[in-house]
Amino acid sequence: MAWTYILECGDGSYYVGSTRDLDLRMTQHYAGLGSAYTRRRMPVTLVWAHEWTDIDDAYAFEKKVQGWGRAKREALIAGEFDRLSALSKKRNWSRGHSD
């Protein structure tokens, strides 16, 4: 099994990661041993996680979510899946227009 997860950092930012062992990885993050990003933004709180059967899927989704804006990440965390599509469309629309 594998996991994609989101941590909320002490400064309010989000960290997105993936792992084969969520319990071990959270122990590392909570001890300040997880990543340089989270180490500088302690404390951290696990706010979302999804289990995958394959680490490649977990890693691919991690990379996808890392490209998302804050609003879209917060919709995922809240389980508001219907908002994800609308947030994507809004962001894509604004890229191609000057108004």
NUKEKOL-874605 format. One record per residue (C-alpha): residue number from 0; residue in three letters; x, z, y. Coordinates in pm, whole numbers. Layout:
residues N
<ketor><k>NUM</k><r>Ala</r><x>X</x><z>Z</z><y>Y</y></ketor>
...
This chain:
residues 99
<ketor><k>0</k><r>Met</r><x>0</x><z>0</z><y>0</y></ketor>
<ketor><k>1</k><r>Ala</r><x>98</x><z>-45</z><y>363</y></ketor>
<ketor><k>2</k><r>Trp</r><x>-31</x><z>59</z><y>702</y></ketor>
<ketor><k>3</k><r>Thr</r><x>-61</x><z>-65</z><y>1059</y></ketor>
<ketor><k>4</k><r>Tyr</r><x>-101</x><z>222</z><y>1302</y></ketor>
<ketor><k>5</k><r>Ile</r><x>-130</x><z>305</z><y>1670</y></ketor>
<ketor><k>6</k><r>Leu</r><x>11</x><z>617</z><y>1835</y></ketor>
<ketor><k>7</k><r>Glu</r><x>-86</x><z>744</z><y>2176</y></ketor>
<ketor><k>8</k><r>Cys</r><x>227</x><z>868</z><y>2349</y></ketor>
<ketor><k>9</k><r>Gly</r><x>259</x><z>1162</z><y>2586</y></ketor>
<ketor><k>10</k><r>Asp</r><x>273</x><z>925</z><y>2884</y></ketor>
<ketor><k>11</k><r>Gly</r><x>-57</x><z>761</z><y>2782</y></ketor>
<ketor><k>12</k><r>Ser</r><x>101</x><z>442</z><y>2647</y></ketor>
<ketor><k>13</k><r>Tyr</r><x>40</x><z>309</z><y>2298</y></ketor>
<ketor><k>14</k><r>Tyr</r><x>292</x><z>240</z><y>2025</y></ketor>
<ketor><k>15</k><r>Val</r><x>200</x><z>1</z><y>1742</y></ketor>
<ketor><k>16</k><r>Gly</r><x>386</x><z>13</z><y>1412</y></ketor>
<ketor><k>17</k><r>Ser</r><x>364</x><z>-60</z><y>1042</y></ketor>
<ketor><k>18</k><r>Thr</r><x>494</x><z>123</z><y>737</y></ketor>
<ketor><k>19</k><r>Arg</r><x>469</x><z>155</z><y>361</y></ketor>
<ketor><k>20</k><r>Asp</r><x>438</x><z>536</z><y>382</y></ketor>
<ketor><k>21</k><r>Leu</r><x>215</x><z>657</z><y>666</y></ketor>
<ketor><k>22</k><r>Asp</r><x>265</x><z>1029</z><y>597</y></ketor>
<ketor><k>23</k><r>Leu</r><x>645</x><z>998</z><y>603</y></ketor>
<ketor><k>24</k><r>Arg</r><x>641</x><z>779</z><y>912</y></ketor>
<ketor><k>25</k><r>Met</r><x>415</x><z>1022</z><y>1101</y></ketor>
<ketor><k>26</k><r>Thr</r><x>644</x><z>1311</z><y>1004</y></ketor>
<ketor><k>27</k><r>Gln</r><x>933</x><z>1110</z><y>1150</y></ketor>
<ketor><k>28</k><r>His</r><x>745</x><z>1030</z><y>1471</y></ketor>
<ketor><k>29</k><r>Tyr</r><x>626</x><z>1390</z><y>1519</y></ketor>
<ketor><k>30</k><r>Ala</r><x>986</x><z>1513</z><y>1475</y></ketor>
<ketor><k>31</k><r>Gly</r><x>1113</x><z>1266</z><y>1736</y></ketor>
<ketor><k>32</k><r>Leu</r><x>1285</x><z>1054</z><y>1473</y></ketor>
<ketor><k>33</k><r>Gly</r><x>1040</x><z>762</z><y>1459</y></ketor>
<ketor><k>34</k><r>Ser</r><x>1154</x><z>510</z><y>1717</y></ketor>
<ketor><k>35</k><r>Ala</r><x>1344</x><z>511</z><y>2045</y></ketor>
<ketor><k>36</k><r>Tyr</r><x>1019</x><z>425</z><y>2227</y></ketor>
<ketor><k>37</k><r>Thr</r><x>822</x><z>721</z><y>2092</y></ketor>
<ketor><k>38</k><r>Arg</r><x>1119</x><z>957</z><y>2106</y></ketor>
<ketor><k>39</k><r>Arg</r><x>1125</x><z>918</z><y>2486</y></ketor>
<ketor><k>40</k><r>Arg</r><x>747</x><z>965</z><y>2515</y></ketor>
<ketor><k>41</k><r>Met</r><x>672</x><z>1274</z><y>2309</y></ketor>
<ketor><k>42</k><r>Pro</r><x>436</x><z>1413</z><y>2202</y></ketor>
<ketor><k>43</k><r>Val</r><x>264</x><z>1139</z><y>2005</y></ketor>
<ketor><k>44</k><r>Thr</r><x>-77</x><z>1138</z><y>1838</y></ketor>
<ketor><k>45</k><r>Leu</r><x>-199</x><z>905</z><y>1565</y></ketor>
<ketor><k>46</k><r>Val</r><x>-515</x><z>743</z><y>1706</y></ketor>
<ketor><k>47</k><r>Trp</r><x>-575</x><z>455</z><y>1464</y></ketor>
<ketor><k>48</k><r>Ala</r><x>-456</x><z>335</z><y>1124</y></ketor>
<ketor><k>49</k><r>His</r><x>-559</x><z>65</z><y>878</y></ketor>
<ketor><k>50</k><r>Glu</r><x>-447</x><z>37</z><y>517</y></ketor>
<ketor><k>51</k><r>Trp</r><x>-341</x><z>-300</z><y>375</y></ketor>
<ketor><k>52</k><r>Thr</r><x>-257</x><z>-402</z><y>21</y></ketor>
<ketor><k>53</k><r>Asp</r><x>52</x><z>-591</z><y>135</y></ketor>
<ketor><k>54</k><r>Ile</r><x>329</x><z>-494</z><y>381</y></ketor>
<ketor><k>55</k><r>Asp</r><x>341</x><z>-852</z><y>511</y></ketor>
<ketor><k>56</k><r>Asp</r><x>-23</x><z>-821</z><y>623</y></ketor>
<ketor><k>57</k><r>Ala</r><x>45</x><z>-485</z><y>787</y></ketor>
<ketor><k>58</k><r>Tyr</r><x>347</x><z>-624</z><y>971</y></ketor>
<ketor><k>59</k><r>Ala</r><x>161</x><z>-939</z><y>1080</y></ketor>
<ketor><k>60</k><r>Phe</r><x>-125</x><z>-732</z><y>1223</y></ketor>
<ketor><k>61</k><r>Glu</r><x>125</x><z>-502</z><y>1396</y></ketor>
<ketor><k>62</k><r>Lys</r><x>277</x><z>-802</z><y>1572</y></ketor>
<ketor><k>63</k><r>Lys</r><x>-69</x><z>-931</z><y>1666</y></ketor>
<ketor><k>64</k><r>Val</r><x>-178</x><z>-599</z><y>1819</y></ketor>
<ketor><k>65</k><r>Gln</r><x>152</x><z>-565</z><y>2003</y></ketor>
<ketor><k>66</k><r>Gly</r><x>53</x><z>-878</z><y>2194</y></ketor>
<ketor><k>67</k><r>Trp</r><x>-282</x><z>-731</z><y>2299</y></ketor>
<ketor><k>68</k><r>Gly</r><x>-357</x><z>-567</z><y>2631</y></ketor>
<ketor><k>69</k><r>Arg</r><x>-459</x><z>-205</z><y>2672</y></ketor>
<ketor><k>70</k><r>Ala</r><x>-836</x><z>-272</z><y>2681</y></ketor>
<ketor><k>71</k><r>Lys</r><x>-827</x><z>-463</z><y>2354</y></ketor>
<ketor><k>72</k><r>Arg</r><x>-619</x><z>-192</z><y>2184</y></ketor>
<ketor><k>73</k><r>Glu</r><x>-863</x><z>71</z><y>2305</y></ketor>
<ketor><k>74</k><r>Ala</r><x>-1157</x><z>-129</z><y>2168</y></ketor>
<ketor><k>75</k><r>Leu</r><x>-984</x><z>-139</z><y>1827</y></ketor>
<ketor><k>76</k><r>Ile</r><x>-914</x><z>235</z><y>1840</y></ketor>
<ketor><k>77</k><r>Ala</r><x>-1279</x><z>303</z><y>1929</y></ketor>
<ketor><k>78</k><r>Gly</r><x>-1402</x><z>78</z><y>1648</y></ketor>
<ketor><k>79</k><r>Glu</r><x>-1574</x><z>-151</z><y>1898</y></ketor>
<ketor><k>80</k><r>Phe</r><x>-1493</x><z>-467</z><y>1707</y></ketor>
<ketor><k>81</k><r>Asp</r><x>-1757</x><z>-673</z><y>1887</y></ketor>
<ketor><k>82</k><r>Arg</r><x>-1559</x><z>-624</z><y>2212</y></ketor>
<ketor><k>83</k><r>Leu</r><x>-1236</x><z>-768</z><y>2067</y></ketor>
<ketor><k>84</k><r>Ser</r><x>-1354</x><z>-1127</z><y>2083</y></ketor>
<ketor><k>85</k><r>Ala</r><x>-1496</x><z>-1088</z><y>2433</y></ketor>
<ketor><k>86</k><r>Leu</r><x>-1172</x><z>-932</z><y>2558</y></ketor>
<ketor><k>87</k><r>Ser</r><x>-973</x><z>-1221</z><y>2412</y></ketor>
<ketor><k>88</k><r>Lys</r><x>-1195</x><z>-1479</z><y>2577</y></ketor>
<ketor><k>89</k><r>Lys</r><x>-1180</x><z>-1301</z><y>2913</y></ketor>
<ketor><k>90</k><r>Arg</r><x>-801</x><z>-1281</z><y>2905</y></ketor>
<ketor><k>91</k><r>Asn</r><x>-761</x><z>-1643</z><y>2794</y></ketor>
<ketor><k>92</k><r>Trp</r><x>-1006</x><z>-1764</z><y>3059</y></ketor>
<ketor><k>93</k><r>Ser</r><x>-821</x><z>-1587</z><y>3338</y></ketor>
<ketor><k>94</k><r>Arg</r><x>-487</x><z>-1747</z><y>3241</y></ketor>
<ketor><k>95</k><r>Gly</r><x>-611</x><z>-2096</z><y>3312</y></ketor>
<ketor><k>96</k><r>His</r><x>-790</x><z>-2025</z><y>3639</y></ketor>
<ketor><k>97</k><r>Ser</r><x>-664</x><z>-1927</z><y>3980</y></ketor>
<ketor><k>98</k><r>Asp</r><x>-980</x><z>-1750</z><y>4096</y></ketor>
